């Protein structure tokens, strides 16, 4: 069994980006839009700012009170779309309830949509065109490549069909770039256990702690665990711990490769955002 | 075994559209752009014009010589994008080799892209947002609904991963609207025969005549045949006949439902284009 070390791969990718940025006259510029005072959002944006500093990007956080109107926010987005200085920007979700997240996502110029959430980027990815691939799917395919995991002709169960993980993973892995035979499983799937147990690769992205058990995994499988559930724990100082969608202790011994939680897919997401921002600055997606 | 009659369902949908158009003050207006003198393209565009007349749409064919430059064609597309009179338009493919089809598709305003080929419409469909769904996938889901075919919890093999059929079908059928457990199969799939033979529904869209044989289909399966291959025949006056991707004679007796070729999916495509044009005229996709 080999552990897929997301921290290591993320650090390597970060170093590559940093080396490339060092040679650029004009540094990539990422802006994060933060509405309100959500604690988790503050933390995420803080991590993103730190990552920008580490790779040599310029970054800025635009903060707005949680009573900003949708029209005011859309006007700010338009300013960012039109600003030649800004290579890419993200609007940190969730937004206050009086603002339509979908309207905000669709207002972002696809050319600056480094989160890859705009329908045009999703469509481009699906069609096999150059696209900003969103952070989690991009992180997963980068890990598969970093560990030289064979995918062509392999069977793959994608468990979960969310727009941000399951669905893009099913489309990416079934494309000619990966050539997996993908089965998309979800809450209405009858024989989920059998499908997983016969699959060479399992992408667990349903968001239920320790759902995938040893009897659902075949000997030698590759298991990518995208779940993060915070549960109480009396064994940690903080009083809580993170669990993945995979019952790691019993599944890991059967795997050829497995991602741990934490330290697997998670660390890849922020560096994936940095990578998209680099692509934006270089104009490599929309020429 | 029940035959899925595409001609009948198409005629019914056409009558519904016609009835709705009859009540509209302003008739939907569809424009077709035709470059060069490709015989098949002429025929398709002719069928589309005829369908427009039948449902009460206005229609127009803009013809250009095959030496039109890409820039000139893009300028025509811009004119159509900007014309308030035009609800939707299509550019008949294929285009001459000196013109990038992808550039042309991306130049069409997604709001008028009634073919549903623009990445933004593909992305919207994938994300479950209102979208123009392209003609063949829309035709197939309309047939499934017209025949009240149960899809929830069913296993479905989509054979073929093309951008125009296989991939959209896999995404649509695995969505909450249909709740199938979909396996996307393609040229690199190892155990295609077993996957098909264990599936409740088979979408055959690989483009190889009579590829799906009786041993690949389980008793009671639903089989949708998207293939159309023209082969020589000494039994027809024309000297040729159309074959689907399914070996109909031996597969049909095992099926609960099956589409014939011709007369199954084919007749649905033009009426699907009419339906998208109606949606465009009503402003129902992009509000």
Interface residues (C-beta under 8 A of the other chain):
Chain A: X102 X118 X119 X120 X121 X122 X123 X124 X126 X127 X128 X129 X152 X153 X155 X161 X163 X167 X170 X171 X174 X175 X179 X181 X182 X183 X184 X185 X186 X188 X189 X190 X191 X195
Chain B: X102 X110 X118 X119 X120 X121 X122 X123 X124 X126 X127 X128 X129 X152 X153 X155 X161 X163 X167 X170 X171 X174 X175 X179 X181 X182 X183 X184 X185 X186 X188 X189 X190 X191 X195
